[in-house]
Amino acid sequence: MTRSLFGTDGIRGRANRFPMTPEVALKVGMSAGRIFTRGDHRHRVVIGKDTRLSGYMIESALVSGFTAVGMDVFLFGPLPTPAVAMLTRSLRADLGVMISASHNAFTDNGIKLFGPDGQKLSDERENEIEALMKNGLDDGLVEPAKIGRARRIDDAQARYIEFAKRTFPKHLRLEGLRIVIDCANGAAYKVAPSVLWELGADVFSIGCEPNGMNINDDVGSTSPAAMVAKVKETRADFGIALDGDADRVVMCDENGQIIDGDQILALIARSWTKSGILKGGGVVGTVMSNIGLERWLASQNLNLVRSQVGDRYVIEKMREGGFNVGGEQSGHIIFSDFITTSDGLIAALQVLAVLAEEHRPVSEAAHIFEPAPQILVNVRYKNGSPLTNDKVLSAIQLCEARLNGSGRLLVRKSGTEPVIRVMGEGEDEKLVREVVREVVELIRAAAA
């Protein structure tokens, strides 16, 4: 079937406009509730959210949908996406839901679904939900005595804080480290600073004053300048910037130099190879991963397996190949020994563990390889994807030929917003810039 609601990371869109309306959320609750209701036991769903104003509206509609088909609902309030995944398994829920549009502005929102194993749902299962939403839901309404109940879970944040701390090696502490944590005014604004402080760090927090409309607003992993400025101001040793739902992270060293997802993968691969805990003979990245990472891994006799963009696809490759480390350049990092999805805070803790063990400045320890020049430009469109335009497709082929095997050109449609991403990579930076500029200009013309 043709998918019209679900993208690469659940359902996402402008709040109070299709598909992020109360009606759609109600139908998601009813259809997903029906599909995940099996057997005679009392079924339960857990729901977390970030700090967006529209979260209240979407949450109420989901609760109505789930309870209407007989599921009990446990509400966490603001909590990171990976915490919802973890607690779905821990509380033996039949389904987990996160209300978030991740790194997008507060005007957007989204719905992410997790199965009872804490894994994001497969495309096939999302298709089932979407089909049921279109084909009528009245048959799923339960009798009055079987309507579900809803209640708040007050200790959800404390549960996740303890879980996160347990992923940090017991013999290590963060005493003496000055750490900046930017929570993007999002879901981790309480838990992330608490974890770092309880592990012994001197913590400087920014992006921890949400008001419903300032999530990701010049803070967080998509605006790392705020983290960098705070690191320099406080003379901190390390900076951590999460996104709105805390499933991805960008870091910086004491000089403010950015440490992206590719460098994190290299750092962990090196450390975990030495300690003998790296599985699969390498790591999983995506088509966006820098070729410099691939070359460095090869020099260490390690492999880089590439998936399509999206942490769910990284996780699929990890399961297929028996890997326990994977991630995206953008900062979605998965450590399957600890958790079933990407977790920005746990990724930061694993990097901090390496730094604490090695007793070296971050600037020395965390820049493992020299990345090849890589240019990424996002082109927003309104009325249909420009990638259906024959002139654009022809230009892409010609530009790929111009690189002549010395680089890569990747043009793809975002799965979470109406954007075309154009990425060029190669040793000849001037040529890469020319190729990217030419493709971007044609796409913009087609989108006008």
C-alpha positions in Angstrom: 0.0 0.0 0.0 1.0 3.6 -0.5 2.0 5.2 2.8 0.5 8.7 3.4 1.0 9.1 7.2 4.2 7.2 8.3 7.6 8.4 7.3 11.1 7.2 8.3 10.4 8.1 12.0 6.7 7.7 12.6 4.1 10.4 11.8 5.2 14.0 11.7 3.8 17.3 10.5 2.7 20.8 11.5 0.7 20.8 14.7 -3.1 21.1 14.3 -2.8 20.5 10.6 -3.1 17.1 8.8 -1.7 14.7 9.7 -0.9 16.0 13.2 -4.5 16.7 14.2 -6.5 15.3 17.2 -8.6 13.2 14.8 -5.5 11.5 13.4 -4.1 10.9 16.8 -7.4 9.4 18.0 -7.4 7.0 15.1 -3.7 6.1 15.7 -4.7 5.2 19.2 -7.7 3.1 18.2 -6.0 1.3 15.3 -2.6 0.6 17.1 -4.6 -0.4 20.2 -6.6 -3.0 18.2 -3.5 -4.4 16.5 -1.6 -4.7 19.8 -4.5 -6.2 21.8 -3.9 -9.9 22.0 -5.2 -12.4 24.6 -7.3 -11.9 27.6 -4.9 -9.9 29.9 -5.4 -6.3 30.6 -3.5 -4.5 27.9 -1.4 -1.4 28.5 0.3 1.4 26.5 2.9 3.9 27.8 3.0 7.4 26.5 5.8 10.0 26.8 6.3 13.4 25.2 8.6 16.3 24.8 7.9 19.8 25.8 5.9 21.2 22.8 2.7 23.1 23.5 0.8 20.8 21.2 1.8 17.7 23.1 -1.1 18.1 25.5 -3.6 18.1 22.6 -2.0 15.0 20.9 -1.7 13.2 24.2 -5.4 13.6 25.1 -6.5 12.4 21.7 -4.2 9.3 21.9 -5.5 8.5 25.4 -9.1 8.7 24.1 -8.3 6.3 21.2 -6.4 3.7 23.3 -9.0 3.7 26.1 -11.8 3.4 23.6 -10.4 0.0 22.5 -9.8 -1.2 26.0 -6.2 -0.4 26.7 -5.0 1.1 30.0 -2.7 4.1 29.5 0.3 5.1 31.6 1.4 8.7 31.1 5.1 9.7 31.7 5.0 13.4 30.9 8.2 14.9 29.4 10.7 12.1 28.9 13.3 11.2 26.2 12.3 9.0 23.4 14.8 6.2 24.4 13.4 6.3 27.9 10.0 5.5 26.5 11.5 2.6 24.6 13.2 1.3 27.7 10.1 1.6 29.9 7.9 0.0 27.3 9.9 -3.2 28.0 10.5 -2.6 31.7 6.8 -2.1 32.4 5.8 -5.0 30.1 3.6 -2.7 28.0 2.0 -3.9 24.8 2.9 -0.7 23.1 5.0 2.5 23.6 4.3 6.0 22.2 6.5 9.1 22.0 4.9 12.4 21.1 7.7 14.4 19.5 8.9 16.0 16.3 12.5 15.5 17.4 14.8 18.4 16.2 11.9 20.3 14.5 10.5 23.6 15.7 7.7 23.7 18.2 5.2 24.3 15.4 5.6 20.6 14.4 4.8 17.5 16.3 4.9 13.7 15.7 4.0 10.3 16.9 6.5 7.5 17.3 5.5 3.9 18.1 7.4 1.1 19.9 6.5 -2.5 20.1 6.6 -4.5 23.3 10.2 -5.3 22.7 11.1 -1.6 22.8 11.9 -1.6 19.0 10.4 0.9 16.6 7.7 -0.7 14.5 8.5 -2.2 11.1 7.2 -0.7 7.9 4.8 -3.6 7.6 3.3 -3.0 11.0 3.0 0.7 10.4 1.2 -0.2 7.1 -1.3 -2.3 9.1 -2.0 0.6 11.4 -2.5 3.0 8.5 -4.7 0.6 6.6 -6.9 0.1 9.7 -7.2 3.9 10.2 -8.6 4.2 6.6 -11.0 1.3 6.8 -13.1 2.2 9.8 -12.6 1.7 13.5 -16.1 1.2 15.0 -15.7 -2.5 15.2 -12.9 -2.1 17.8 -14.9 -0.1 20.3 -15.3 -2.1 23.6 -18.2 -2.4 25.9 -18.5 0.3 28.6 -17.2 -2.0 31.4 -14.0 -2.7 29.3 -13.0 0.9 28.6 -9.4 1.5 29.6 -8.1 3.7 32.4 -5.4 6.4 32.3 -3.0 7.4 35.0 0.3 9.3 35.5 3.5 7.5 36.4 5.3 9.8 38.7 8.7 8.0 38.9 9.3 7.5 35.2 12.2 10.1 35.2 13.8 8.5 38.2 13.7 5.1 36.6 15.4 6.4 33.5 18.1 8.3 35.5 19.0 5.1 37.3 19.0 3.1 34.1 21.3 5.6 32.3 23.7 5.7 35.2 24.0 1.9 35.1 25.4 2.1 31.6 28.4 4.0 32.9 31.3 1.8 34.1 31.1 1.2 37.9 34.8 1.8 38.5 34.7 5.3 36.9 33.5 8.7 38.0 33.2 12.1 36.4 34.8 14.1 39.3 36.9 17.0 38.1 35.2 17.2 34.7 33.4 20.4 33.8 30.6 19.5 31.4 28.1 21.7 29.5 24.8 20.0 28.8 22.3 21.6 26.3 18.9 19.9 26.5 17.3 22.0 23.7 14.5 23.0 26.0 13.2 19.5 25.3 12.4 16.1 26.8 15.7 15.6 28.7 15.7 19.0 30.5 15.4 17.3 33.9 17.0 13.9 33.5 20.2 14.7 31.6 21.7 17.3 34.0 20.8 15.0 37.0 22.6 11.9 35.5 25.8 13.9 34.9 25.7 15.5 38.4 25.0 12.3 40.2 28.0 10.7 38.4 30.2 13.5 39.8 30.6 16.1 37.1 30.4 19.9 37.5 27.4 20.6 35.3 26.6 23.8 33.4 23.1 23.5 31.9 21.5 25.4 29.1 18.3 24.8 27.1 16.6 23.6 30.3 13.8 26.1 30.6 11.0 24.9 28.3 8.0 27.1 27.8 6.2 25.0 25.2 7.4 27.1 22.3 11.2 27.3 22.7 12.2 23.7 22.0 15.2 23.6 19.6 15.1 27.4 19.3 18.8 28.3 18.8 19.8 25.5 21.2 20.3 21.8 21.0 22.1 19.5 18.6 20.9 21.4 15.5 22.3 24.7 16.9 25.5 23.6 18.6 26.8 27.2 18.7 25.0 27.7 22.0 26.9 24.7 23.5 30.2 25.9 22.1 29.8 29.4 23.5 28.9 28.0 26.9 31.9 25.7 26.9 34.2 28.6 26.2 32.5 30.9 28.7 32.7 28.3 31.6 36.1 26.9 30.4 34.5 23.5 30.4 36.2 20.2 29.4 33.3 18.9 27.3 30.0 19.9 25.7 26.9 17.8 25.0 24.0 19.0 23.0 20.9 16.9 22.7 17.9 17.4 20.4 14.3 17.9 21.4 13.5 14.3 22.2 17.1 13.4 23.2 17.6 10.5 20.8 20.6 12.2 19.2 23.6 14.1 20.3 26.4 16.4 19.1 29.4 17.1 21.3 32.4 19.4 21.4 35.8 19.5 23.0 37.3 22.1 25.3 38.2 24.3 22.4 34.6 24.2 21.0 35.5 21.9 18.0 32.5 19.8 17.1 32.5 16.0 17.6 29.8 14.5 15.3 28.3 11.0 15.1 31.0 9.7 12.8 33.8 10.7 15.2 31.8 9.1 18.1 31.5 5.8 16.2 35.3 5.9 15.5 36.1 6.7 19.2 33.9 3.9 20.5 35.1 1.4 17.9 38.7 2.0 18.9 38.1 1.7 22.6 35.7 -1.2 22.4 38.1 -3.1 20.1 40.9 -2.8 22.7 38.6 -4.0 25.5 37.2 -6.8 23.3 33.6 -5.9 23.5 33.0 -4.6 20.0 30.8 -7.1 18.1 30.4 -7.7 14.4 33.9 -6.7 13.3 33.0 -3.0 12.9 30.1 -0.6 13.1 27.0 0.3 11.2 26.7 3.8 9.6 24.5 5.2 6.8 24.9 6.4 3.3 25.7 9.8 4.8 28.7 8.6 6.9 31.9 10.3 5.9 34.3 8.3 3.7 37.0 9.3 6.2 35.4 7.1 8.8 35.2 4.2 6.4 38.9 4.5 5.5 40.0 4.8 9.2 38.0 1.7 10.1 39.6 -0.2 7.3 43.0 0.8 8.6 42.0 -0.8 11.9 40.8 -4.0 10.1 37.2 -3.0 10.9 34.2 -2.7 8.6 31.7 0.1 8.0 28.3 -1.3 6.9 26.0 1.3 5.5 22.3 1.5 5.8 19.8 3.9 4.5 19.2 7.1 6.6 17.2 6.6 9.7 18.1 5.0 13.0 15.5 2.2 12.6 17.4 1.1 9.4 20.7 1.3 11.2 19.2 -1.0 13.9 18.0 -3.5 11.3 21.6 -3.7 9.9 23.0 -4.1 13.4 20.6 -7.0 14.0 21.4 -8.7 10.7 25.2 -8.5 11.2 25.5 -9.0 14.9 26.9 -5.4 15.5 26.5 -3.7 18.9 27.5 -0.2 17.7 25.9 1.9 15.0 24.7 5.4 14.2 24.3 8.4 12.0 26.6 11.3 11.4 23.7 13.5 12.7 24.1 12.0 16.2 21.7 9.1 16.4 24.0 6.5 18.1 22.8 3.1 19.1 24.5 0.8 21.7 22.4 -2.3 21.5 24.1 -3.8 24.6 22.2 -1.2 26.6 19.1 0.0 24.7 16.9 -0.8 21.7 17.0 2.6 20.0 19.3 5.7 19.6 20.0 7.5 22.9 21.9 10.8 23.0 22.6 10.8 26.7 23.8 7.2 26.8 26.0 7.9 23.8 27.5 10.9 25.6 28.1 8.7 28.7 30.0 6.1 26.6 32.2 8.8 25.2 32.8 10.2 28.7 33.7 6.7 29.9 36.5 6.5 27.3 37.7 10.0 28.2 37.7 9.2 32.0 39.6 6.0 31.3 42.3 7.6 29.1 42.8 10.8 31.2 43.5 12.9 28.1 42.0 16.2 26.9 39.0 15.7 24.8 40.7 17.5 21.9 43.3 14.8 21.8 41.1 11.8 22.4 37.9 12.4 20.4 39.1 13.4 17.0 40.1 10.1 15.5 40.2 10.6 11.7 40.3 13.5 9.2 37.0 13.7 7.4 36.9 14.1 3.7 35.3 17.4 2.5 31.5 17.0 2.6 28.9 19.5 1.6 25.3 19.2 2.7 22.5 21.5 1.5 18.8 21.2 2.4 16.3 22.5 -0.1 12.7 23.0 1.1 9.7 22.5 -1.2 6.0 22.8 -1.0 4.1 21.2 -3.9 5.4 17.8 -4.6 8.9 16.4 -4.7 11.3 18.1 -7.3 12.9 14.6 -7.7 10.2 13.7 -10.1 11.4 16.3 -12.5 13.3 14.8 -15.5 15.6 17.8 -15.8 16.7 17.4 -12.2 17.2 13.7 -12.5 19.3 14.1 -15.6 21.4 16.8 -13.9 22.1 14.5 -11.0 23.4 11.7 -13.3 25.6 14.2 -15.1 27.0 15.6 -11.9 27.7 12.1 -10.6 29.7 11.4 -13.7 31.7 14.6 -13.2 33.0 13.2 -9.9 34.3 10.3 -11.9 34.6 7.9 -9.0 36.6 10.3 -6.8 33.6 11.3 -4.7 30.0 10.7 -4.0 26.8 12.6 -4.7 23.7 11.7 -2.7 20.3 13.3 -3.3 17.4 12.1 -1.2 14.1 13.2 0.1 13.8 13.6 3.9 11.5 11.1 5.6 10.5 13.6 8.3 10.0 17.0 6.6 9.4 18.4 3.1 13.1 18.8 2.3 15.5 17.5 -0.4 19.0 16.8 1.1 21.9 17.2 -1.4 25.2 15.8 -0.1 28.5 15.8 -2.0 31.7 14.3 -0.8 35.2 13.9 -2.3 38.9 14.9 -2.1 38.5 17.8 -4.5 36.4 20.2 -2.4 36.1 22.8 -5.1 34.6 20.3 -7.5 32.3 18.9 -4.8 31.0 22.5 -4.1 30.4 23.1 -7.8 28.5 19.9 -8.2 26.3 20.4 -5.2 25.6 24.0 -6.1 24.5 23.0 -9.6 22.1 20.3 -8.4 20.7 22.6 -5.6 20.0 25.4 -8.1 18.1 23.0 -10.4 16.1 21.6 -7.5 15.2 25.1 -6.2 14.1 26.1 -9.7 11.9 23.0 -10.0 10.4 23.6 -6.6 9.6 27.2 -7.3 
